[in-house]
Amino acid sequence: MRQQVVQYIKENWIHTIKPACENEGTLLKLPYPYTTPCMSRMFQEMYYWDTYFANVGLIMSGMAAQAKNNADNMIYMINTYGHMPNGNRVGYLNRSQPPFLSLMVREVYEATGDIEWLRNEAYPALAKEYKFWQEERGTANGLNRYSSDVTDEERLARFAGTLCSRSGMPMPEDMEERLELGRSMFSLAESGWDCTSRFALDAHLYTPADLNSLLYILEDNMAHFAGLLGLEEDAALWTGRAQTRVKKISELLWSEERGVFCDANYVTGKLNHMVSAAAFYPLFAGLATEEQAEKTVAALPLLEQEFGVACCENRDDLLSLQWDYPHGWACLHYIVIKGLLRYGKKEDALRIAEKYVNIAAANFAETNNLWEKYNVVTGKVSVTKEYNTPPMMGWSAGVYLYCEQLLRDNNA
């Protein structure tokens, strides 16, 4: 069955690729063919962080040219709008998503060797993206947060209704409370974890472990790119920024009480102390100390279930959202696996990879589809009160190919 799924993915990538488009209605122009997450009618735009994981699979499938198209579309949008939006829809322009473009650029460059593309297109665009996160999403504690550009009170109140509906709570009568919930919902949308109990109902007030790890990766990759391009002063500048961020992440986001990286409320300075899969981003980024990595791996049993890794630990205060226990998402499995491998935990990584491959293949055998997320406790396709789980290629396909190849390479 595993090889049948691999064959299905490689035969169907083509059905997720849309031709270059012009502005039409709410759809925004993209100059190159772009990858969507689904073959179905749902999610037919190019989304930001979804596309990174699809790119992993595209490159593995010999489709590096399409992976480069996706990166080039993001470069175009950064140059056009000043940041990479959530996706190429007008309604997504007010926010971004987890900044994975520097990883996309690095992997496309390593696949193509196109140094002039790196010099003239990718490097300048990534510098613009970094400026956006620093100027528009900075906080007083020196780390960064998820937010949005929305200030219209009517729109904020409307998004508050979305958060209330998804979390099953009544809409507050007080307008300022509604506006705060609206700001939180827009921040959740930018985080990609829409919705999650990680931030309670205050996502806009947190400096998250995953975002700041990705910004460290951006700084570290820019130092690497600057070195390749012979920009010695730039390389030193980016290295200094990366080193400063590592210190701040360790100082502000490490929970000695839980033995993992958590998210910090930048207003109160308090950690949320929730063990979530986001705790593995510092391992994925390689910024954790060996001691921090050991303690984080020791907390893995709080997330690992029979059929995979849950978004977060099971707690009484969870709101039963789609980025909560017992749901498992392909992208988070990838982060956990890569983080484990980076710190020499191959046995744990292979076990998690096998669980993801098995849950995806078992559900494929029943449904002839890959799915957006799975219930890692029951082993079935996950359905929540937020929306029905859609069939999906995208990150489910990219992560499946990565895990299946990892297992074959290790005869597992």
Helices and strands as residue ranges (DSSP letters): H 2-12, G 13-16, E 17-18, E 34-35, H 48-60, H 64-81, G 90-92, H 101-112, H 115-117, I 118-122, H 123-136, H 153-167, H 175-191, G 203-205, E 206-207, H 209-228, H 232-253, E 254-255, E 260-261, E 264-265, G 277-280, H 281-285, H 290-298, G 300-302, E 304-305, E 308-309, E 327-329, H 330-342, H 346-367, E 373-375, H 394-409
